[in-house]
Amino acid sequence: MGSIHESHVEWVQKLKDRGETVLQPEYGEPMGNIKGYIKTQIPLKDAGAIFQDKEGTFGLFGDMGALHITGIEWDELGLCDAGCWYEWMHPESYQSKKEKFCPSCGQLLR
């Protein structure tokens, strides 16, 4: 059996093979760290390393393995850059950072 990271990378590749793209942050720069996440952003579900349990459903190890989220279906798993996930968790911290552009001329508004 491999490490949590090795298993996670295998599941990430399977998600990419099924056509999942890595969602990017809307307001900030990507952090470049692909995490598993719940596509439907169901409350109380989290980001982390993907694993499959004995029952065949999936889960996530979060916070360096201190957190276990279970009962996730394959169709609920998706991929996002860590920056994207942090924006979802704390939108009030990021939305004010989005650059605004003039709708008629396209110039950056300050």
N, C-alpha and C positions, 0 to 999 in steps of 0.2 A: 504494500500500500504506500502511496506517495504522500507527500506533505499536503497540508491544506492549500497552499499556494499552487502546487502542481495540479491538484484536483480542480481548483478554481479555474486555472488557465485552460484545462481541457473543456470544462463546461462553457467558458467564454467562447472558445472556438466553435463549439456546437451551436451556440446562439448565433454567432456570425454566419455559420454554414446555413442556418435556417433563414437568414436574411436580415437579422437584426443589425441595425446600425448603432454606433455609439453616439448618444445624444450629447450635444455640446452645450456649454453654458450660454444663456441668452444675454447675460449682462457682463460677465467677466471673461477672463482668459481660461482656457482649459488647463487642468492640473496634470493631465497626461496619465492618470491612473484609472484604468477601467475597473469599475466595481459592478457587482450584480445589484440590481435594484428592482422594485416592483413597478412594472409599466403603468399600472392603474393608480399608483401612488396611494395605496390603501393605508389609512392611518394605522400607526403602531407597527408597521412593517418598516424595514430598515435597509441600509446598504451593507454589503459585506462580501465575504468569500462564499461562493455557491457550493452546496453539497447536496447529495441525494440520500434520504434516510431509508431505513429498512422497508418502510411501507411504500416506497416508490415516489413519494412526494419530495419536494425540495425544501431546503432551508438556507439560511445565511448565518455565517459566523461573523459577528461584528465586534468592534472594540477589542481586537487582538484575541478573539475567541471567548471573551468574557460574556458575550451576549449571543444567544441562540434564538433565531426566529425560525419557526417551523410551520409546516402546513401550507406551503406555497406550491401552486400548480405550475407546470412547465410553461403554460401560456401566459402566466403572470410575470415571468422573468423577462428582463430586458437588460440593456446595457446603457450606462451613461458615464461620462467623465465625472470624476469626483467633484469638480467645480459645479457641474450641473446639479448634482445631488445636494450639495450644500445650499445652492440657490433655492431649491425646492423646500428644504428644511427651514430656512430662515429668509423668506422672500423680502421681508422689510429691510434686511441688511444689504440687499443687492439691487433692488429696483431703482433706488435713487441714483445708482451709478451708471445706469444706461444712458448712453449718449443720445441726444435728440437731434434730429435733422429737420430742416425746414422742408415742409411738404412740396412747396413750389419750386425751390431752387436746389434743394439737396445739400445745402451747406450746414455744417455743424453749428448748432445753437449753443451759445455759452451763457 
